[in-house]
Amino acid sequence: MHPFKTDDLITIPHGAEPPGHMILERGKVRWSGELCWQTRHGPATMLWIAGRPAEAYDAILPDGNRAPVVSQGDPEAGTWRCLMQDGLFEHGSLTVLENEIAFQVSETGLQQPQRPKGSLSATLLSAGGVGEAARDRMFAEEIYGALCSVLWTHGSGKEHFGTWMQAAETAAALRGKGETWADYFLCGNEGDVSGEVEDLLSELGWEPSGYLKSPEDMRKAERLLEICEKRPPTEMPGWYAYWITGLQDGKDSAAGRIHMAAFLGKVTLSEWARFWELYDFGDS
């Protein structure tokens, strides 16, 4: 359940005037009023964050049962997902009506990226016992962290240096629960190689060969941020609801500024991911 879902949220009828919106004040855009609220749709309700739907409660399922929570799915595709009785997420779409919210399961499910045969990610996904071990959420996060900003080399001469998004996709896929990369991205352990993960990858023929970050990366992050901040504000993109808990109005650090830029609709999802790969967390 989204951390912004609280018992004291304002609940308004479907189609009523939102209790919060963007305003222009003294040449600057800011949010005015409530940041979060709910709308009632018969037996179901919808959580809204900054005017965007973020989570549904008691939505009706195709079998006639009701889902306690339907949350955002793949942030790139803009899908929704529901945790089923078997403990797996089903992905699909939401239909929001005046007196009902309905979840429809997608026939294609969550789409997985292509992973070249023999790549580190493909090796992990095909190795016996790794998926079972990754059912421990903490271990899956350790795999994610070890694949971020770390160069791995194989005895055959192959190298692996993927993006943080790819690392998160691998961790999610290992779990086999229908999670998305957004469930792991920015866990806070990026670049950390635990002894358990290093031993696992060593058994598979992969060894860490260096941490690929440089002082120039932070300058690149700041330049990217400046480009984003120069854009005119629009509305908060739906994908930002995953990370809006990091929004702190008035924080002047680069991290605070990228959150505000994302909230104001000035940042694309790919730019968001790239910024954090470049960012120096010691600068917070």
C-alpha positions as MATLAB code, in Angstrom:
seq = 'MHPFKTDDLITIPHGAEPPGHMILERGKVRWSGELCWQTRHGPATMLWIAGRPAEAYDAILPDGNRAPVVSQGDPEAGTWRCLMQDGLFEHGSLTVLENEIAFQVSETGLQQPQRPKGSLSATLLSAGGVGEAARDRMFAEEIYGALCSVLWTHGSGKEHFGTWMQAAETAAALRGKGETWADYFLCGNEGDVSGEVEDLLSELGWEPSGYLKSPEDMRKAERLLEICEKRPPTEMPGWYAYWITGLQDGKDSAAGRIHMAAFLGKVTLSEWARFWELYDFGDS';
ca = [
       0.000    0.000    0.000;
       1.272    3.468   -0.886;
       2.789    5.302    2.114;
       0.578    8.323    1.343;
      -2.546    6.246    2.015;
      -3.663    7.388    5.468;
      -6.910    7.302    7.432;
      -7.294   11.086    7.421;
      -7.350   11.604    3.640;
     -10.089   13.786    2.203;
     -12.630   11.738    0.220;
     -14.550   13.488   -2.575;
     -17.116   12.274   -5.115;
     -15.947   11.164   -8.535;
     -15.771   14.196  -10.830;
     -15.733   16.757   -8.009;
     -13.324   19.686   -7.979;
      -9.902   18.440   -6.798;
      -8.860   19.861   -3.399;
      -5.354   20.611   -4.677;
      -3.754   21.946   -7.859;
      -0.747   23.740   -9.343;
      -0.750   27.539   -9.150;
       1.519   30.292  -10.443;
       2.599   32.616   -7.658;
       5.177   35.410   -8.002;
       6.511   33.878  -11.164;
       6.949   30.424   -9.632;
       4.829   27.310   -9.912;
       3.882   25.557   -6.691;
       1.291   23.120   -5.404;
      -1.650   24.577   -3.503;
      -4.070   22.666   -1.318;
      -4.145   18.949   -0.577;
      -1.415   16.839   -2.213;
      -3.355   13.586   -1.759;
      -7.028   12.669   -1.642;
      -9.459    9.862   -2.451;
     -12.437    9.565   -4.753;
     -15.356    7.243   -4.044;
     -16.590    4.922   -6.801;
     -19.393    2.891   -5.269;
     -17.674    0.179   -3.187;
     -14.218    1.124   -4.522;
     -11.942    4.099   -3.891;
      -9.006    5.673   -5.732;
      -5.986    7.364   -4.178;
      -4.849   10.486   -6.036;
      -1.437   12.115   -5.660;
      -0.949   15.553   -7.199;
      -3.917   14.984   -9.466;
      -2.778   11.588  -10.761;
      -4.354    8.198   -9.894;
      -1.892    6.256   -7.747;
      -3.697    3.273   -6.194;
      -7.151    1.679   -6.160;
      -8.880   -0.127   -3.299;
     -11.606   -2.774   -3.509;
     -11.576   -2.765   -7.318;
     -13.593   -5.564   -8.840;
     -11.688   -8.425  -10.491;
     -12.758  -10.475  -13.532;
     -13.913  -13.317  -11.237;
     -16.181  -10.988   -9.252;
     -13.965  -10.795   -6.168;
     -12.517   -7.512   -4.985;
      -8.843   -6.637   -4.748;
      -7.732   -4.947   -1.522;
      -5.127   -2.973   -3.489;
      -4.412   -2.365   -7.178;
      -1.177   -0.440   -7.563;
       0.916    0.951  -10.372;
       2.717   -1.652  -12.459;
       5.366   -1.013  -15.088;
       6.174    2.725  -14.913;
       7.235    2.772  -18.578;
       4.074    1.111  -19.869;
       1.743    2.812  -17.384;
       0.109   -0.476  -16.417;
      -1.529   -1.528  -13.145;
      -1.039   -4.653  -11.068;
      -2.835   -6.707   -8.460;
      -1.386   -9.184   -5.968;
      -3.326  -12.421   -6.374;
      -3.975  -15.201   -3.869;
      -0.982  -17.185   -5.152;
       1.338  -14.354   -4.086;
       2.079  -13.265   -7.668;
       1.284   -9.956   -9.339;
      -0.997   -9.915  -12.358;
      -0.590   -6.902  -14.639;
      -3.323   -5.194  -16.587;
      -5.454   -2.057  -16.802;
      -8.005   -0.154  -14.740;
     -11.413    1.106  -15.802;
     -12.603    3.920  -13.539;
     -16.343    4.626  -13.568;
     -18.590    6.750  -11.376;
     -19.766    3.781   -9.306;
     -17.043    1.186   -9.906;
     -13.342    0.540  -10.501;
     -12.549   -2.604  -12.484;
      -9.196   -4.339  -12.980;
      -8.652   -6.238  -16.239;
      -5.784   -8.738  -16.479;
      -3.526   -8.345  -19.520;
      -3.196  -11.364  -21.807;
       0.508  -10.627  -22.344;
       1.409   -9.917  -18.719;
       4.582   -8.121  -17.692;
       6.954   -7.873  -20.651;
      10.544   -8.999  -20.044;
      13.560   -7.507  -21.881;
      15.735   -9.643  -24.124;
      18.865  -10.906  -22.366;
      21.732  -12.163  -24.573;
      22.722  -15.777  -23.990;
      25.747  -15.988  -21.731;
      25.272  -12.506  -20.301;
      25.504  -12.100  -16.533;
      21.763  -11.472  -16.222;
      20.886  -14.487  -18.356;
      23.307  -16.630  -16.370;
      21.715  -15.627  -13.071;
      18.216  -16.321  -14.363;
      19.140  -19.779  -15.635;
      21.354  -20.858  -12.722;
      19.809  -23.440  -10.429;
      18.875  -22.241   -6.963;
      19.389  -18.519   -7.583;
      15.713  -17.775   -8.078;
      14.893  -19.716   -4.930;
      17.459  -17.712   -2.947;
      16.117  -14.455   -4.422;
      12.719  -15.108   -2.883;
      14.381  -13.513    0.115;
      13.747   -9.865   -0.706;
      16.945   -8.755    1.020;
      19.053  -11.095   -1.124;
      17.346   -9.841   -4.292;
      18.219   -6.287   -3.239;
      21.828   -7.368   -2.697;
      21.950   -8.712   -6.257;
      20.546   -5.419   -7.518;
      23.148   -3.402   -5.597;
      26.013   -5.567   -6.851;
      24.987   -5.047  -10.487;
      24.899   -1.237  -10.169;
      28.009    0.718  -11.236;
      30.217   -2.370  -10.882;
      32.185   -3.907  -13.747;
      32.020   -7.704  -13.745;
      34.290   -9.867  -15.891;
      33.923  -13.523  -16.833;
      36.708  -16.027  -17.236;
      35.862  -16.173  -20.942;
      36.655  -12.468  -21.302;
      33.057  -11.240  -21.302;
      32.271   -8.068  -19.381;
      29.098   -6.850  -17.752;
      28.325   -3.238  -16.908;
      24.617   -2.556  -17.106;
      22.398    0.323  -16.074;
      20.713    0.533  -12.688;
      17.407   -0.061  -14.423;
      18.741   -3.291  -15.950;
      20.073   -4.343  -12.546;
      16.634   -3.756  -11.035;
      14.958   -5.688  -13.873;
      17.238   -8.647  -13.165;
      16.481   -8.623   -9.439;
      12.743   -8.443  -10.098;
      12.855  -11.215  -12.718;
      14.791  -13.516  -10.373;
      12.007  -13.265   -7.827;
       9.415  -14.405  -10.352;
       6.614  -12.585   -8.533;
       5.635  -10.149  -11.277;
       7.493   -7.237   -9.675;
       8.945   -4.442  -11.824;
      12.306   -2.716  -11.864;
      10.768    0.206   -9.954;
      10.419   -2.064   -6.906;
      14.221   -2.174   -6.622;
      15.498    1.025   -8.227;
      16.991    3.373   -5.596;
      17.022    0.782   -2.824;
      20.033    2.639   -1.434;
      22.698   -0.054   -1.806;
      23.819    0.726   -5.363;
      27.417   -0.388   -5.924;
      27.580   -2.524   -2.759;
      28.831   -6.067   -3.377;
      27.954   -8.345   -0.495;
      30.108  -11.350    0.226;
      27.204  -13.689   -0.479;
      26.560  -12.232   -3.922;
      30.271  -12.117   -4.768;
      30.594  -15.807   -3.856;
      27.535  -16.659   -5.943;
      28.776  -14.842   -9.036;
      32.276  -16.254   -8.568;
      30.823  -19.777   -8.713;
      29.213  -18.764  -12.018;
      32.541  -17.511  -13.389;
      32.082  -13.771  -12.780;
      34.382  -11.548  -10.706;
      34.116   -7.835   -9.777;
      36.718   -5.747  -11.613;
      36.105   -2.244  -10.349;
      33.579    0.390   -9.346;
      32.831    2.539  -12.384;
      32.136    5.989  -10.992;
      34.176    9.144  -11.560;
      34.201   12.766  -10.337;
      32.949   13.769  -13.776;
      29.728   11.848  -13.180;
      28.442   14.370  -10.651;
      29.124   17.222  -13.060;
      27.166   15.322  -15.722;
      24.305   14.862  -13.250;
      24.261   18.596  -12.511;
      24.241   19.461  -16.226;
      21.351   17.059  -16.815;
      19.500   18.624  -13.891;
      20.020   22.132  -15.266;
      18.588   21.063  -18.640;
      15.508   19.628  -16.947;
      14.956   22.653  -14.706;
      14.858   25.021  -17.694;
      11.765   23.306  -19.095;
       8.303   24.710  -18.429;
       6.308   22.905  -15.726;
       3.449   20.623  -16.727;
       1.830   18.029  -14.442;
       3.374   15.347  -12.304;
       3.977   12.208  -14.401;
       2.320    9.071  -13.105;
       5.616    7.213  -12.724;
       6.876    9.718  -10.153;
       4.370    8.371   -7.607;
       6.857    5.535   -7.042;
       9.426    7.948   -5.594;
       7.411   10.973   -4.444;
       8.170   10.171   -0.805;
      11.598   11.700   -1.494;
      10.070   15.081   -2.409;
      11.176   17.838   -0.025;
      10.084   21.336   -0.964;
      12.885   23.871   -0.557;
      15.751   21.375   -0.468;
      18.573   22.929   -2.512;
      20.725   19.826   -3.027;
      20.842   18.256   -6.465;
      18.790   15.343   -5.105;
      16.109   17.681   -3.793;
      16.053   19.633   -7.031;
      15.646   16.560   -9.281;
      12.711   15.465   -7.130;
      11.079   18.879   -7.517;
      11.770   18.896  -11.269;
      10.175   15.451  -11.596;
       7.166   16.556   -9.534;
       6.710   19.518  -11.882;
       6.818   17.272  -14.964;
      10.183   18.511  -16.225;
      11.970   15.143  -16.178;
      11.471   12.048  -18.332;
      11.683    8.596  -16.801;
      14.937    7.837  -18.635;
      16.446   11.119  -17.410;
      15.362   10.293  -13.869;
      17.130    6.926  -14.034;
      20.238    8.401  -15.635;
      20.537   11.198  -13.065;
      20.743    8.755  -10.166;
      23.358    6.634  -11.945;
      25.533    9.742  -12.180;
      24.699   11.268   -8.818;
      27.217   11.275   -5.966;
      25.237   10.258   -2.880;
      27.969   11.690   -0.681;
      26.857   15.113   -1.945;
      23.407   14.870   -0.332;
];
